[in-house]
Amino acid sequence: MKFIKQFLYSLSFLGIVILSVMCKDEKKKEVTQKIEKVSIEKNEFGTTPDGGKVDRYTLKNSSGMTVDIITYGGIITSIKVPNKEGVSEDVVLGYNNLDRYMESSPYFGAIIGRYGNRIAKGKFSLDGKEYSLAVNNGENHLHGGIKGFDKVVWKASEETGEYYAALKLVYLSKDMEEGYPGGLNTTVTYTLKEDNSLDMLYEATTDKKTIVNLTNHSYFNLSGDFSKTVLDQVLSLNADKYLPVDNTLIPTGEIAEVKNTPFDFRKPTSIGSRIEADDDQLKKGGGYDHCWVLNGQDKGHRLIGTAYDPESGRVLEVFTTEPGVQFYSGNFLDGTLPAKQGGTYKKRSGFCLETQHYPDSPNQLDFPSVVLNPEEKYSSKTTYKFSTK
């Protein structure tokens, strides 16, 4: 009898041990599944002419969103998100290989710096000293110069958590690179989350007084079909004012009301509904290529605009800490650049919402300052969030 009791006790104890191990294994599986909700994967993408290795990082979540980013220019080469039927398609213009980006790209998906947008005649002054930059857009300086941040290879590191995957890109822009003073340590962190949002955090420090205005230059076509224009897609912007420009697209200094103009997107309006209006500003830009003065500039990271494609049901919400957004309707795409899906990118087959400080701010004292001092840290955050309706 005693032997039987000992045997039953041993058997019971063994059962508890086995059950405990099984529970631990199940918990491990649960944790693994949570960690794998958002993942990041690295692959080779190509090599620059000077031998620089370029990698592609793929960030993916379990909600059907995938983002591809390469270390050349920090370029977002692809964003795939579901439509209202649950079908994921690419919604940003770009190329399938590195050579195309290096040969001819209108800044598709790239990090723009040191200064996003235009600086009049490529000149600005700091503390009485004048600096001269490359003139690469008519008589003006555009998007950081001949070799801006969009054309350098960034150092990358990755980080993952339960519900996010992050790619951190770092670049040191040396003193007087492209004519800008100060050695600028720049970090751009892309973070994909489970809610189909992509955060972009821009940070920078300098060892000498300089100017900084960073942004991303993704071209969106929410239909997922790049053979279509974006004219039927619907835009709203939380902005009561915008910046009129001269014939070279430099702000005149006036801050104008959008009311009773084709620039009023305070209510959802299709991009093409007024783009051909008899309006002097539209004629100067060949369509929309202007900076909107955003509301709520004292409220930090907030919703500033929404785009919607009625056919696919895709919605893009844009959040930012920045005071302005450059809405560009793809007016200079001319059908000569090859599209990822075949064919070419024709006029207005993509639109940009470049969150930023105002164009030509270094030369316009009434605009918010873009000066960065050595004891300061530049920080800017923008989020693209996708959904359907």
C-alpha positions as semicolon CSV with decimal commas, in nm:
position;residue;x (nm);y (nm);z (nm)
1;M;0,000;0,000;0,000
2;K;0,284;0,233;0,094
3;F;0,452;0,159;-0,243
4;I;0,132;0,238;-0,432
5;K;0,096;0,575;-0,251
6;Q;0,460;0,666;-0,333
7;F;0,407;0,567;-0,697
8;L;0,091;0,777;-0,724
9;Y;0,266;1,072;-0,557
10;S;0,562;1,045;-0,797
11;L;0,326;1,023;-1,094
12;S;0,134;1,330;-0,976
13;F;0,457;1,527;-0,924
14;L;0,579;1,429;-1,271
15;G;0,249;1,549;-1,419
16;I;0,284;1,885;-1,248
17;V;0,640;1,926;-1,382
18;I;0,533;1,837;-1,738
19;L;0,234;2,075;-1,717
20;S;0,458;2,352;-1,583
21;V;0,706;2,308;-1,869
22;M;0,421;2,307;-2,123
23;C;0,281;2,629;-1,975
24;K;0,624;2,793;-1,992
25;D;0,656;2,686;-2,357
26;E;0,313;2,830;-2,433
27;K;0,412;3,158;-2,263
28;K;0,731;3,167;-2,469
29;K;0,525;3,118;-2,784
30;E;0,292;3,401;-2,680
31;V;0,586;3,636;-2,617
32;T;0,747;3,537;-2,948
33;Q;0,422;3,604;-3,132
34;K;0,395;3,947;-2,970
35;I;0,751;4,037;-3,061
36;E;0,695;3,923;-3,418
37;K;0,387;4,144;-3,468
38;V;0,620;4,409;-3,609
39;S;0,944;4,293;-3,768
40;I;1,243;4,432;-3,955
41;E;1,453;4,257;-4,217
42;K;1,774;4,361;-4,392
43;N;1,880;4,288;-4,753
44;E;2,142;4,421;-4,992
45;F;2,009;4,678;-5,239
46;G;2,317;4,778;-5,438
47;T;2,649;4,961;-5,443
48;T;2,729;5,326;-5,519
49;P;2,995;5,413;-5,784
50;D;3,248;5,481;-5,506
51;G;3,190;5,138;-5,351
52;G;2,943;5,233;-5,083
53;K;2,719;4,944;-4,981
54;V;2,348;5,021;-4,978
55;D;2,105;4,809;-4,775
56;R;1,729;4,785;-4,779
57;Y;1,533;4,743;-4,457
58;T;1,179;4,606;-4,466
59;L;0,954;4,697;-4,173
60;K;0,636;4,489;-4,150
61;N;0,343;4,466;-3,911
62;S;0,058;4,217;-3,873
63;S;-0,200;4,471;-3,993
64;G;-0,090;4,443;-4,356
65;M;0,151;4,738;-4,376
66;T;0,504;4,706;-4,515
67;V;0,764;4,985;-4,548
68;D;1,091;4,953;-4,745
69;I;1,371;5,201;-4,668
70;I;1,721;5,210;-4,819
71;T;2,032;5,358;-4,660
72;Y;2,101;5,568;-4,973
73;G;1,925;5,896;-4,899
74;G;1,715;5,728;-4,630
75;I;1,470;5,676;-4,915
76;I;1,130;5,519;-4,857
77;T;1,111;5,302;-5,169
78;S;0,777;5,141;-5,093
79;I;0,480;5,164;-4,856
80;K;0,224;4,887;-4,894
81;V;-0,106;4,929;-4,712
82;P;-0,445;4,758;-4,746
83;N;-0,738;4,903;-4,938
84;K;-1,099;4,873;-4,813
85;E;-1,107;4,514;-4,947
86;G;-0,795;4,425;-4,747
87;V;-0,563;4,412;-5,050
88;S;-0,220;4,564;-4,981
89;E;-0,069;4,775;-5,259
90;D;0,221;5,017;-5,292
91;V;0,116;5,381;-5,248
92;V;0,444;5,573;-5,296
93;L;0,627;5,649;-5,620
94;G;0,986;5,530;-5,664
95;Y;1,209;5,275;-5,832
96;N;1,296;4,909;-5,801
97;N;1,676;4,953;-5,813
98;L;1,951;5,181;-5,686
99;D;2,078;5,291;-6,028
100;R;1,750;5,463;-6,107
101;Y;1,763;5,666;-5,786
102;M;2,119;5,778;-5,859
103;E;2,055;5,856;-6,228
104;S;1,738;6,063;-6,213
105;S;1,501;6,105;-5,922
106;P;1,282;6,403;-5,826
107;Y;1,364;6,325;-5,461
108;F;1,130;6,022;-5,451
109;G;1,086;5,924;-5,082
110;A;1,414;6,081;-4,967
111;I;1,532;6,256;-4,652
112;I;1,579;6,622;-4,747
113;G;1,852;6,833;-4,584
114;R;2,018;7,035;-4,467
115;Y;1,745;7,263;-4,588
116;G;1,419;7,137;-4,734
117;N;1,269;7,363;-5,002
118;R;1,417;7,678;-5,157
119;I;1,658;7,948;-5,044
120;A;1,657;8,260;-5,261
121;K;1,960;8,291;-5,487
122;G;2,144;8,035;-5,272
123;K;2,249;8,294;-5,015
124;F;2,182;8,361;-4,646
125;S;2,358;8,538;-4,359
126;L;2,435;8,442;-3,998
127;D;2,575;8,699;-3,756
128;G;2,666;8,927;-4,045
129;K;2,852;8,661;-4,245
130;E;2,710;8,565;-4,584
131;Y;2,710;8,202;-4,697
132;S;2,676;8,088;-5,057
133;L;2,506;7,761;-5,149
134;A;2,470;7,576;-5,478
135;V;2,216;7,726;-5,717
136;N;2,041;7,414;-5,845
137;N;1,683;7,526;-5,913
138;G;1,681;7,816;-6,154
139;E;1,844;8,099;-5,962
140;N;1,772;7,939;-5,624
141;H;1,904;7,670;-5,391
142;L;1,679;7,364;-5,348
143;H;1,668;7,071;-5,104
144;G;2,024;7,089;-4,972
145;G;2,216;7,137;-5,295
146;I;2,399;6,922;-5,549
147;K;2,461;6,641;-5,300
148;G;2,208;6,684;-5,025
149;F;2,104;6,431;-4,764
150;D;1,905;6,252;-5,034
151;K;2,228;6,143;-5,209
152;V;2,446;6,015;-4,922
153;V;2,466;5,673;-4,758
154;W;2,343;5,675;-4,399
155;K;2,463;5,444;-4,120
156;A;2,181;5,222;-3,999
157;S;2,085;5,039;-3,682
158;E;1,762;4,861;-3,595
159;E;1,545;4,814;-3,290
160;T;1,233;4,607;-3,226
161;G;0,979;4,591;-2,947
162;E;0,647;4,420;-2,887
163;Y;0,449;4,653;-3,109
164;Y;0,704;4,849;-3,312
165;A;1,010;4,819;-3,535
166;A;1,249;5,112;-3,575
167;L;1,526;5,195;-3,822
168;K;1,772;5,459;-3,701
169;L;1,977;5,636;-3,968
170;V;2,277;5,855;-3,881
171;Y;2,481;6,095;-4,096
172;L;2,752;6,350;-4,012
173;S;2,742;6,646;-4,248
174;K;3,082;6,814;-4,225
175;D;3,144;7,184;-4,176
176;M;3,085;7,373;-4,506
177;E;2,944;7,067;-4,683
178;E;2,733;7,210;-4,969
179;G;2,821;7,552;-4,825
180;Y;2,649;7,510;-4,487
181;P;2,844;7,605;-4,173
182;G;2,894;7,363;-3,884
183;G;2,940;6,991;-3,849
184;L;2,584;6,862;-3,826
185;N;2,519;6,526;-3,656
186;T;2,184;6,411;-3,791
187;T;1,965;6,117;-3,687
188;V;1,642;6,016;-3,858
189;T;1,441;5,736;-3,696
190;Y;1,162;5,560;-3,886
191;T;0,925;5,366;-3,656
192;L;0,647;5,138;-3,782
193;K;0,370;5,052;-3,537
194;E;0,081;4,806;-3,525
195;D;-0,178;5,078;-3,595
196;N;-0,039;5,132;-3,948
197;S;0,144;5,449;-3,850
198;L;0,497;5,542;-3,957
199;D;0,675;5,791;-3,730
200;M;0,968;5,996;-3,858
201;L;1,178;6,158;-3,585
202;Y;1,443;6,405;-3,703
203;E;1,718;6,507;-3,460
204;A;2,037;6,711;-3,507
205;T;2,315;6,888;-3,319
206;T;2,583;7,122;-3,451
207;D;2,926;7,245;-3,344
208;K;2,874;7,584;-3,511
209;K;2,574;7,809;-3,567
210;T;2,386;7,688;-3,874
211;I;2,042;7,647;-4,033
212;V;1,838;7,325;-4,046
213;N;1,507;7,227;-4,206
214;L;1,457;6,852;-4,253
215;T;1,170;6,668;-4,419
216;N;1,073;6,362;-4,623
217;H;0,982;6,386;-4,991
218;S;0,751;6,089;-5,046
219;Y;0,511;6,109;-5,342
220;F;0,177;5,944;-5,262
221;N;-0,082;5,790;-5,488
222;L;-0,336;5,629;-5,256
223;S;-0,506;5,440;-5,539
224;G;-0,211;5,200;-5,561
225;D;-0,226;5,241;-5,940
226;F;0,051;5,471;-6,062
227;S;-0,096;5,493;-6,411
228;K;-0,370;5,713;-6,259
229;T;-0,337;6,074;-6,153
230;V;-0,415;6,191;-5,800
231;L;-0,664;6,455;-5,915
232;D;-0,967;6,264;-5,782
233;Q;-0,807;6,207;-5,442
234;V;-0,944;6,426;-5,166
235;L;-0,732;6,651;-4,944
236;S;-0,797;6,852;-4,631
237;L;-0,542;7,078;-4,458
238;N;-0,574;7,243;-4,118
239;A;-0,448;7,577;-4,244
240;D;-0,618;7,916;-4,272
241;K;-0,322;8,073;-4,453
242;Y;-0,056;7,999;-4,713
243;L;0,255;8,163;-4,860
244;P;0,221;8,321;-5,206
245;V;0,535;8,292;-5,422
246;D;0,714;8,487;-5,694
247;N;0,794;8,358;-6,042
248;T;1,083;8,148;-5,904
249;L;0,863;7,993;-5,630
250;I;1,025;8,193;-5,348
251;P;0,775;8,326;-5,090
252;T;0,702;8,694;-5,135
253;G;0,683;8,743;-4,758
254;E;0,306;8,780;-4,759
255;I;0,104;8,541;-4,541
256;A;-0,229;8,520;-4,726
257;E;-0,572;8,390;-4,629
258;V;-0,686;8,077;-4,813
259;K;-1,049;8,187;-4,792
260;N;-1,210;8,237;-5,134
261;T;-0,904;8,099;-5,316
262;P;-0,818;7,762;-5,477
263;F;-0,584;7,711;-5,178
264;D;-0,868;7,655;-4,931
265;F;-0,852;7,289;-4,826
266;R;-1,004;7,343;-4,483
267;K;-1,288;7,118;-4,596
268;P;-1,218;6,793;-4,788
269;T;-1,171;6,889;-5,154
270;S;-1,050;6,689;-5,452
271;I;-0,699;6,788;-5,561
272;G;-0,808;6,843;-5,921
273;S;-1,127;7,039;-5,859
274;R;-0,960;7,383;-5,882
275;I;-0,608;7,305;-6,001
276;E;-0,672;7,456;-6,346
277;A;-0,842;7,769;-6,210
278;D;-0,750;8,107;-6,354
279;D;-0,528;8,195;-6,059
280;D;-0,193;8,370;-6,072
281;Q;-0,042;8,157;-5,795
282;L;-0,147;7,828;-5,957
283;K;0,005;7,947;-6,285
284;K;0,337;8,024;-6,114
285;G;0,353;7,677;-5,959
286;G;0,210;7,491;-6,255
287;G;-0,045;7,373;-5,999
288;Y;0,007;7,341;-5,625
289;D;0,366;7,386;-5,510
290;H;0,321;7,608;-5,207
291;C;0,368;7,611;-4,831
292;W;0,060;7,619;-4,609
293;V;0,087;7,796;-4,273
294;L;-0,049;7,533;-4,035
295;N;-0,288;7,603;-3,749
296;G;-0,210;7,500;-3,393
297;Q;0,164;7,564;-3,411
298;D;0,177;7,580;-3,031
299;K;0,016;7,237;-2,992
300;G;0,314;7,022;-3,090
301;H;0,255;6,692;-3,270
302;R;-0,099;6,724;-3,409
303;L;-0,315;6,624;-3,706
304;I;-0,255;6,874;-3,988
305;G;-0,394;6,706;-4,296
306;T;-0,584;6,411;-4,439
307;A;-0,586;6,259;-4,787
308;Y;-0,846;6,009;-4,910
309;D;-0,889;5,799;-5,223
310;P;-1,263;5,727;-5,269
311;E;-1,206;5,429;-5,498
312;S;-0,964;5,229;-5,281
313;G;-1,095;5,368;-4,953
314;R;-0,742;5,443;-4,832
315;V;-0,696;5,730;-4,588
316;L;-0,365;5,902;-4,505
317;E;-0,349;6,120;-4,194
318;V;-0,046;6,343;-4,142
319;F;0,064;6,457;-3,796
320;T;0,358;6,691;-3,733
321;T;0,531;6,930;-3,494
322;E;0,624;7,158;-3,786
323;P;0,473;7,502;-3,863
324;G;0,424;7,440;-4,235
325;V;0,357;7,182;-4,504
326;Q;0,455;7,205;-4,869
327;F;0,175;7,055;-5,076
328;Y;0,310;6,964;-5,419
329;S;0,079;6,814;-5,680
330;G;0,344;6,646;-5,897
331;N;0,333;6,917;-6,165
332;F;0,684;6,853;-6,297
333;L;0,644;6,477;-6,349
334;D;0,639;6,455;-6,726
335;G;0,611;6,091;-6,830
336;T;0,986;6,038;-6,878
337;L;1,060;5,849;-6,554
338;P;0,992;5,472;-6,543
339;A;0,732;5,355;-6,292
340;K;0,774;5,056;-6,061
341;Q;0,464;4,888;-6,201
342;G;0,558;4,950;-6,564
343;G;0,491;5,252;-6,781
344;T;0,599;5,594;-6,664
345;Y;0,511;5,851;-6,399
346;K;0,297;6,106;-6,576
347;K;0,206;6,456;-6,465
348;R;0,029;6,461;-6,128
349;S;0,058;6,087;-6,069
350;G;0,171;6,160;-5,711
351;F;0,138;6,430;-5,446
352;C;0,372;6,535;-5,164
353;L;0,296;6,666;-4,816
354;E;0,638;6,784;-4,696
355;T;0,617;6,892;-4,332
356;Q;0,872;7,166;-4,269
357;H;0,959;7,523;-4,180
358;Y;0,880;7,782;-4,445
359;P;1,084;7,817;-4,765
360;D;1,354;8,087;-4,762
361;S;1,319;8,135;-4,384
362;P;1,687;8,237;-4,341
363;N;1,613;8,547;-4,552
364;Q;1,267;8,629;-4,414
365;L;1,281;8,764;-4,059
366;D;0,904;8,735;-4,006
367;F;0,913;8,357;-4,060
368;P;0,983;8,113;-3,772
369;S;1,358;8,074;-3,720
370;V;1,553;7,780;-3,866
371;V;1,877;7,868;-3,683
372;L;2,041;7,595;-3,473
373;N;2,302;7,688;-3,213
374;P;2,571;7,454;-3,074
375;E;2,404;7,430;-2,731
376;E;2,067;7,334;-2,883
377;K;1,911;7,018;-3,023
378;Y;1,696;7,018;-3,335
379;S;1,395;6,788;-3,304
380;S;1,102;6,741;-3,539
381;K;0,843;6,464;-3,565
382;T;0,605;6,369;-3,845
383;T;0,371;6,071;-3,868
384;Y;0,197;5,911;-4,166
385;K;-0,099;5,704;-4,048
386;F;-0,298;5,484;-4,286
387;S;-0,652;5,347;-4,256
388;T;-0,959;5,284;-4,474
389;K;-1,318;5,397;-4,486
